[in-house]
């Protein structure tokens, strides 16, 4: 089952998820590892699969997709748009930059 969660700057900084206490707190709150993007305003898509770190990670690119249950995909936005996609077996989080609109 897919769930959606938004945070604001009041939650704490997620600028560097690997070193962020806020990211660790968020992962603990939802009870699943989180896979973040270091957004590049490009077209790189990362697939989170059985070979991915079981503890979450940060990937260069602008989309993460998975068919793994019990993981969280994160997209961070300011003046861009988050696009969240779901099917019966796959979910994706996409960073849609202004140039891509």
C-alpha positions as CSV (number, residue, x, y, z in Angstrom):
1,X,0.0,0.0,0.0
2,X,1.4,3.4,-0.9
3,X,1.2,6.3,1.5
4,X,2.0,9.9,1.1
5,X,3.7,12.2,3.6
6,X,4.7,15.8,3.4
7,X,7.1,17.6,5.7
8,X,7.9,21.3,5.9
9,X,11.0,23.2,6.9
10,X,9.7,23.2,10.5
11,X,10.4,19.4,10.6
12,X,14.1,20.1,10.1
13,X,16.6,20.1,7.3
14,X,16.8,17.3,4.8
15,X,19.4,19.0,2.6
16,X,22.0,16.3,3.3
17,X,19.9,13.2,4.2
18,X,22.9,11.0,4.8
19,X,24.1,13.2,7.7
20,X,20.7,14.5,8.8
21,X,19.1,13.8,12.1
22,X,15.8,14.8,10.6
23,X,16.2,12.1,7.9
24,X,16.9,9.5,10.6
25,X,13.9,10.7,12.6
26,X,11.7,10.6,9.5
27,X,12.8,7.0,8.7
28,X,12.0,6.0,12.3
29,X,8.7,7.8,12.2
30,X,7.5,5.9,9.2
31,X,9.2,2.7,10.1
32,X,10.9,2.1,6.7
33,X,14.2,3.0,5.0
34,X,14.1,6.1,2.8
35,X,15.6,6.4,-0.6
36,X,16.4,10.1,-1.4
37,X,17.5,11.8,-4.6
38,X,20.3,14.3,-5.0
39,X,18.3,16.1,-7.6
40,X,20.3,17.1,-10.7
41,X,17.6,18.6,-13.0
42,X,18.4,15.9,-15.5
43,X,16.8,12.7,-16.7
44,X,18.4,10.0,-14.6
45,X,16.1,7.4,-13.0
46,X,17.3,5.1,-10.3
47,X,15.6,1.7,-9.6
48,X,15.6,0.6,-6.0
49,X,15.7,-3.2,-6.0
50,X,17.1,-6.1,-4.1
51,X,20.6,-5.0,-4.8
52,X,20.0,-1.6,-3.1
53,X,21.1,-0.7,0.4
54,X,18.6,-2.1,2.9
55,X,19.1,1.0,5.0
56,X,18.1,3.7,2.5
57,X,20.4,5.8,0.3
58,X,20.8,9.0,-1.7
59,X,21.0,8.7,-5.4
60,X,22.0,11.3,-8.1
61,X,19.1,11.9,-10.4
62,X,15.5,13.1,-10.6
63,X,13.4,9.9,-10.1
64,X,13.4,6.8,-8.0
65,X,11.2,3.8,-8.7
66,X,10.7,0.5,-6.9
67,X,8.6,-2.6,-6.7
68,X,10.0,-3.4,-3.2
69,X,7.5,-3.3,-0.4
70,X,8.2,-1.4,2.9
71,X,10.5,1.3,1.5
72,X,10.0,5.0,1.2
73,X,10.9,7.1,-1.8
74,X,11.6,10.8,-1.2
75,X,11.4,13.9,-3.5
76,X,12.4,17.3,-2.2
77,X,11.0,20.4,-3.9
78,X,11.1,24.2,-3.6
79,X,10.0,25.8,-6.8
80,X,9.7,22.5,-8.7
81,X,6.9,19.9,-8.5
82,X,6.8,16.4,-6.9
83,X,5.2,13.8,-9.1
84,X,4.3,10.6,-7.3
85,X,3.2,7.6,-9.4
86,X,1.7,4.3,-8.4
87,X,0.5,1.1,-10.1
88,X,-0.4,-2.3,-8.7
89,X,3.2,-3.3,-8.4
90,X,5.4,-0.2,-8.8
91,X,5.8,3.2,-7.2
92,X,7.9,6.2,-8.2
93,X,8.9,9.6,-6.9
94,X,9.9,12.1,-9.6
95,X,11.4,15.6,-9.3
96,X,9.8,17.7,-12.1
97,X,12.0,20.8,-12.6
98,X,10.8,24.0,-14.0
99,X,12.7,23.4,-17.3
100,X,10.9,20.1,-17.7
101,X,7.5,21.5,-17.5
